[in-house]
Amino acid sequence: MTAPTAVHEAPPYGERRRRAHPALVVAVLLAMLIGGAVVGIRLLGTVGSADDFPGPGQGEVIIEVEPGDSSSTIGATLTDAGVVASADAFVDAAVADDRSLGIQPGFFAMRLQMSAQGALERLLDPAARVEIEVAIPEGLRLDETVDRLAAASDLPRRDFVRALDNPGALGLPPYAQGSAEGFLFPATYSFDPGTSAKQMLKAMIDRYQQAADDVGFVEGAAAAGYTPHEALTIASLVQAEVAVRDFGKASRVIANRLDLGMTLGFDSTINYALGIDDLTLVNDQLEVDSPYNTYVNTGLPPGPINSPGEAAMEAAIRPPAGDWLYFVAVAPGSDETQFTADYQEFLQFKDEFYANVP
């Protein structure tokens, strides 16, 4: 009888593999952890490391921040202009600094190859803003105003002359009669770089219209018996002739003389006709053949002789009551003026004036 054959069951599938040594498993896990940490460190190292210049930069370039620009848009503008190395670097600086929310629209003088933080600081500095600023005082003639605008803007004077040759495009009121004389309102203006001569002139005329609306100029002129053009002419005369405190009296002198058919006899209109600014005039000058010669022509001159301010405009349409017919400065260059209704007293005042001429 043969011995029974031994029967062996197959081991489970998993047991057919070679069992891993526990130490090997630990080593593999450690390697995986270390590798992941290295990758993580490298990834973290890329955050906030966008291309950036060390600064502080050199040279100068003008950039514009437009209304509504985001930090990324500003960063792109700066990058395109060569100010910062990358838009991302500027965005990183802006995100880290809440002051970046205060960046205002406008033009700024920046340096080339600035650090992103340096560029941010400069955009927040009011001194970095670039504007064309020009102060136009009361009483300037049109040609004098143009000279100041050209000098401040570095635009050729001919650009302003050409713009004035097309008055219909400047927004002048209908009663201007096609001339900007008197309508370039005196004020301090700030213009962005690139503003054209036409745009500057139009802004000044718009400012005149605002002043006219504020004082009710058109309605006030009608109430005083003048057209708006006549009233602005009177305003320019009082602006040229007397100090602010005497605007109203001078306006009343003009009204009284016009009512009586007298000539105005103003030196300021002779100066305008001759294109000069003399305090004392000789007889030959007083006889100049010009419609602006108010020594020989009755009534008002053809139009304004300068750009008056709001106070003169107010005085032209609302002068105080009074019987004055004459006024004379106390001395050449003095802003003190004597008023009278008596001709003999006027002659006395004139003698006193000439006695004070150096």
C-alpha positions as CSV (number, residue, x, y, z in Angstrom):
1,M,0.0,0.0,0.0
2,T,1.5,3.1,-1.1
3,A,1.9,6.1,1.1
4,P,-0.6,8.9,0.5
5,T,0.6,11.8,-1.6
6,A,0.9,15.1,0.3
7,V,-1.3,17.8,-1.0
8,H,-0.1,21.5,-0.6
9,E,-2.5,24.4,-1.0
10,A,-1.2,27.4,-3.2
11,P,-0.4,30.4,-1.0
12,P,-2.5,33.5,-1.5
13,Y,-1.5,35.8,-4.4
14,G,0.0,38.4,-2.2
15,E,2.2,35.9,-0.6
16,R,3.8,34.9,-3.9
17,R,5.7,38.2,-4.0
18,R,8.9,38.7,-2.1
19,R,8.2,40.5,1.1
20,A,9.8,44.0,1.3
21,H,12.2,44.5,4.1
22,P,10.8,46.9,6.7
23,A,14.0,49.1,6.6
24,L,13.7,49.5,2.9
25,V,10.1,50.7,3.2
26,V,11.1,53.4,5.7
27,A,14.0,54.6,3.5
28,V,11.7,55.0,0.5
29,L,9.1,57.0,2.5
30,L,11.8,59.3,3.8
31,A,13.1,59.9,0.3
32,M,9.7,60.8,-0.9
33,L,9.2,63.2,2.0
34,I,12.5,64.9,1.5
35,G,12.0,65.2,-2.3
36,G,8.6,66.8,-1.8
37,A,10.0,69.3,0.7
38,V,12.7,70.3,-1.7
39,V,10.1,70.9,-4.5
40,G,7.9,72.8,-2.1
41,I,10.8,75.1,-1.1
42,R,11.7,75.7,-4.7
43,L,8.0,76.6,-5.5
44,L,7.9,78.9,-2.5
45,G,11.0,80.6,-3.6
46,T,9.4,81.7,-6.8
47,V,6.6,83.7,-5.0
48,G,7.4,87.4,-4.9
49,S,10.5,87.0,-6.9
50,A,9.3,88.6,-10.2
51,D,11.9,90.3,-12.3
52,D,12.8,93.6,-10.7
53,F,15.5,96.3,-11.1
54,P,17.5,97.2,-8.0
55,G,16.9,100.9,-8.6
56,P,17.0,103.8,-8.1
57,G,17.0,104.3,-11.9
58,Q,18.2,107.0,-14.2
59,G,17.0,109.4,-16.8
60,E,13.4,110.4,-17.1
61,V,10.3,109.2,-18.9
62,I,6.7,110.5,-18.7
63,I,3.9,107.9,-18.1
64,E,0.2,108.4,-17.8
65,V,-2.1,106.7,-15.3
66,E,-5.6,106.8,-16.7
67,P,-8.8,106.9,-14.5
68,G,-9.7,103.4,-13.4
69,D,-6.3,101.8,-14.1
70,S,-5.7,98.8,-12.0
71,S,-2.3,98.0,-10.5
72,S,-1.7,95.4,-13.2
73,T,-2.5,98.0,-15.9
74,I,-0.2,100.5,-14.3
75,G,2.5,97.8,-14.0
76,A,2.1,97.1,-17.7
77,T,2.4,100.8,-18.5
78,L,5.5,101.1,-16.4
79,T,7.0,97.9,-18.0
80,D,6.4,99.1,-21.5
81,A,8.1,102.4,-20.7
82,G,11.1,100.7,-19.3
83,V,10.5,102.0,-15.7
84,V,10.2,98.6,-14.0
85,A,11.5,95.2,-15.0
86,S,8.1,93.5,-14.9
87,A,4.4,94.2,-14.3
88,D,4.4,91.4,-11.7
89,A,7.0,93.1,-9.6
90,F,4.9,96.3,-9.5
91,V,1.7,94.3,-8.7
92,D,3.6,92.6,-5.8
93,A,4.7,95.9,-4.4
94,A,1.2,97.4,-4.8
95,V,-0.6,94.5,-3.2
96,A,1.8,94.7,-0.2
97,D,1.1,98.5,0.3
98,D,-2.4,99.8,0.9
99,R,-1.2,103.2,-0.1
100,S,-1.3,102.0,-3.7
101,L,-5.0,102.6,-3.6
102,G,-4.3,106.3,-3.5
103,I,-2.6,106.5,-6.9
104,Q,-4.3,109.3,-8.8
105,P,-4.8,109.6,-12.6
106,G,-2.4,111.9,-14.4
107,F,1.0,112.2,-15.9
108,F,4.1,111.3,-13.9
109,A,7.9,111.9,-14.4
110,M,9.5,108.5,-13.7
111,R,13.0,107.2,-14.0
112,L,14.1,104.3,-16.2
113,Q,15.0,101.0,-14.5
114,M,13.5,101.8,-11.1
115,S,12.7,99.2,-8.5
116,A,9.0,98.3,-8.3
117,Q,8.8,99.8,-4.8
118,G,10.6,102.9,-5.9
119,A,8.2,103.3,-8.8
120,L,5.3,102.9,-6.4
121,E,6.7,105.6,-4.0
122,R,7.1,108.0,-7.0
123,L,3.6,107.5,-8.2
124,L,2.4,108.4,-4.7
125,D,4.6,111.6,-4.6
126,P,2.6,114.7,-5.7
127,A,5.9,116.3,-6.8
128,A,6.3,113.7,-9.5
129,R,3.1,114.8,-11.2
130,V,3.7,116.6,-14.5
131,E,1.4,119.4,-15.4
132,I,1.6,122.6,-17.5
133,E,0.7,125.3,-15.0
134,V,0.2,128.8,-16.2
135,A,-1.1,131.8,-14.2
136,I,-3.1,134.4,-16.2
137,P,-3.7,137.6,-14.2
138,E,-6.6,139.9,-14.7
139,G,-6.2,142.6,-17.3
140,L,-4.0,140.8,-19.8
141,R,-4.5,141.6,-23.5
142,L,-5.1,138.7,-25.9
143,D,-1.5,138.9,-27.3
144,E,0.0,138.9,-23.8
145,T,-2.1,135.9,-22.8
146,V,-0.9,134.0,-25.8
147,D,2.7,134.8,-25.0
148,R,2.2,133.3,-21.5
149,L,0.5,130.2,-22.8
150,A,3.2,129.5,-25.4
151,A,6.0,130.0,-22.8
152,A,4.4,127.7,-20.2
153,S,3.5,124.9,-22.7
154,D,6.5,125.1,-25.0
155,L,4.0,125.1,-27.9
156,P,4.8,127.4,-30.8
157,R,3.0,130.7,-30.6
158,R,1.7,130.1,-34.1
159,D,-0.4,127.2,-32.8
160,F,-2.4,129.6,-30.7
161,V,-2.7,132.2,-33.5
162,R,-4.0,129.5,-35.8
163,A,-6.6,128.4,-33.2
164,L,-7.7,131.9,-32.7
165,D,-8.2,132.3,-36.4
166,N,-11.0,129.7,-36.2
167,P,-13.0,131.2,-33.3
168,G,-16.1,129.1,-34.1
169,A,-14.2,126.0,-32.8
170,L,-13.4,127.6,-29.5
171,G,-16.8,127.7,-27.9
172,L,-17.1,131.5,-27.9
173,P,-20.6,132.9,-27.0
174,P,-22.5,134.4,-29.9
175,Y,-22.0,137.9,-28.5
176,A,-18.2,137.6,-28.8
177,Q,-18.5,138.8,-32.4
178,G,-15.8,136.3,-33.5
179,S,-13.0,137.6,-31.3
180,A,-11.5,136.0,-28.2
181,E,-10.3,139.3,-26.8
182,G,-11.8,139.6,-23.3
183,F,-13.0,136.0,-23.2
184,L,-9.8,134.2,-22.0
185,F,-10.7,134.2,-18.4
186,P,-7.9,135.1,-15.9
187,A,-7.1,132.2,-13.6
188,T,-4.4,129.7,-12.8
189,Y,-4.7,126.7,-15.2
190,S,-3.2,123.2,-15.1
191,F,-3.0,121.3,-18.4
192,D,-1.9,117.8,-19.0
193,P,1.2,117.3,-21.3
194,G,0.0,117.0,-24.9
195,T,-2.8,119.5,-24.4
196,S,-3.2,121.4,-27.7
197,A,-3.3,125.2,-28.1
198,K,-7.0,124.9,-29.2
199,Q,-7.8,122.9,-26.1
200,M,-6.1,125.4,-23.8
201,L,-8.0,128.3,-25.3
202,K,-11.3,126.5,-25.2
203,A,-10.7,125.7,-21.5
204,M,-10.2,129.4,-20.8
205,I,-13.3,130.4,-22.7
206,D,-15.3,127.7,-20.8
207,R,-14.0,129.2,-17.6
208,Y,-15.2,132.6,-18.8
209,Q,-18.7,131.2,-19.4
210,Q,-18.7,129.7,-15.9
211,A,-17.9,133.2,-14.4
212,A,-20.5,134.8,-16.6
213,D,-23.1,132.3,-15.3
214,D,-22.0,132.8,-11.7
215,V,-22.6,136.6,-11.8
216,G,-25.6,136.4,-14.1
217,F,-23.8,138.5,-16.6
218,V,-26.1,138.3,-19.6
219,E,-29.2,139.1,-17.5
220,G,-27.4,141.8,-15.5
221,A,-26.1,143.4,-18.7
222,A,-29.7,143.6,-20.1
223,A,-30.9,145.1,-16.8
224,A,-28.2,147.7,-17.0
225,G,-29.1,148.6,-20.6
226,Y,-26.1,147.0,-22.2
227,T,-25.5,144.1,-24.6
228,P,-23.3,141.4,-23.0
229,H,-20.5,142.5,-25.4
230,E,-20.8,146.1,-24.2
231,A,-20.8,145.1,-20.6
232,L,-17.7,143.0,-21.1
233,T,-16.0,146.0,-22.8
234,I,-16.9,148.1,-19.7
235,A,-15.5,145.4,-17.4
236,S,-12.2,145.5,-19.3
237,L,-12.0,149.3,-19.0
238,V,-12.5,149.3,-15.3
239,Q,-10.1,146.4,-15.0
240,A,-7.4,148.5,-16.7
241,E,-8.1,151.9,-15.2
242,V,-8.5,151.5,-11.4
243,A,-7.9,149.2,-8.4
244,V,-10.5,146.6,-7.4
245,R,-12.0,148.8,-4.7
246,D,-12.9,151.4,-7.2
247,F,-14.3,149.2,-9.9
248,G,-17.9,150.2,-9.1
249,K,-17.2,153.9,-9.2
250,A,-15.3,153.7,-12.5
251,S,-18.2,151.7,-14.0
252,R,-20.6,154.5,-12.8
253,V,-18.4,157.1,-14.4
254,I,-18.6,155.3,-17.7
255,A,-22.4,155.0,-17.5
256,N,-22.8,158.7,-16.6
257,R,-20.5,159.8,-19.5
258,L,-22.3,157.5,-22.0
259,D,-25.6,159.0,-20.9
260,L,-24.3,162.5,-21.5
261,G,-22.7,161.7,-24.8
262,M,-19.2,162.6,-23.4
263,T,-16.0,160.9,-24.6
264,L,-14.5,158.5,-22.1
265,G,-11.0,159.8,-22.5
266,F,-9.3,156.7,-21.2
267,D,-5.5,156.3,-21.6
268,S,-6.0,152.5,-21.4
269,T,-7.7,152.5,-24.8
270,I,-4.9,154.5,-26.3
271,N,-2.4,152.0,-25.0
272,Y,-4.5,149.2,-26.5
273,A,-4.6,150.9,-29.9
274,L,-0.8,151.4,-29.8
275,G,0.0,148.1,-28.3
276,I,1.9,149.7,-25.4
277,D,1.7,150.1,-21.7
278,D,2.7,153.7,-21.0
279,L,1.6,155.4,-17.8
280,T,1.8,158.8,-19.3
281,L,1.0,159.6,-22.9
282,V,2.0,162.5,-25.1
283,N,-0.3,164.6,-27.3
284,D,0.6,162.7,-30.5
285,Q,-0.4,159.5,-29.0
286,L,-3.7,160.9,-27.8
287,E,-4.5,161.7,-31.4
288,V,-3.9,158.2,-32.8
289,D,-6.4,157.3,-35.6
290,S,-8.1,154.3,-34.1
291,P,-11.7,153.4,-33.1
292,Y,-10.1,152.6,-29.7
293,N,-9.2,156.3,-29.2
294,T,-11.7,157.3,-26.6
295,Y,-10.4,160.8,-26.5
296,V,-11.8,161.6,-29.9
297,N,-14.6,159.0,-30.3
298,T,-17.7,159.0,-28.2
299,G,-19.3,155.8,-26.9
300,L,-17.5,152.6,-26.0
301,P,-14.6,151.2,-28.0
302,P,-15.3,148.4,-30.4
303,G,-14.7,145.7,-27.9
304,P,-12.9,144.6,-24.7
305,I,-9.3,145.7,-24.3
306,N,-8.2,142.9,-22.0
307,S,-9.6,139.9,-20.1
308,P,-11.4,141.2,-16.9
309,G,-12.0,139.2,-13.8
310,E,-15.2,138.4,-12.1
311,A,-15.1,141.5,-9.8
312,A,-14.9,143.8,-12.9
313,M,-17.7,141.9,-14.6
314,E,-19.9,142.4,-11.6
315,A,-19.1,146.1,-11.4
316,A,-19.9,146.6,-15.1
317,I,-23.4,145.4,-14.7
318,R,-24.2,146.6,-11.2
319,P,-22.4,149.9,-10.5
320,P,-23.3,151.9,-7.4
321,A,-25.3,155.1,-7.7
322,G,-23.3,158.3,-8.0
323,D,-22.8,161.4,-10.0
324,W,-19.1,161.0,-10.7
325,L,-17.8,162.0,-14.2
326,Y,-14.1,162.1,-13.7
327,F,-11.3,160.2,-12.0
328,V,-7.6,160.6,-11.8
329,A,-4.9,158.6,-10.1
330,V,-3.0,160.3,-7.3
331,A,0.3,159.5,-8.9
332,P,1.7,157.4,-11.7
333,G,1.7,153.8,-10.7
334,S,-0.5,154.5,-7.7
335,D,-3.7,152.4,-7.1
336,E,-5.3,155.3,-5.3
337,T,-7.8,157.2,-7.4
338,Q,-9.8,160.4,-6.8
339,F,-13.3,160.7,-8.2
340,T,-15.4,163.9,-8.7
341,A,-18.4,165.3,-10.6
342,D,-16.8,168.7,-10.8
343,Y,-14.6,169.6,-13.8
344,Q,-12.6,172.2,-11.9
345,E,-11.8,169.7,-9.2
346,F,-10.9,167.3,-11.8
347,L,-8.3,169.7,-13.3
348,Q,-6.9,170.2,-9.8
349,F,-6.5,166.4,-9.4
350,K,-4.8,166.3,-12.8
351,D,-2.3,169.0,-11.7
352,E,-1.6,167.0,-8.6
353,F,-1.0,163.9,-10.7
354,Y,1.5,165.5,-13.0
355,A,3.2,167.1,-10.0
356,N,3.9,163.6,-8.8
357,V,5.4,162.4,-12.1
358,P,9.1,161.7,-11.5
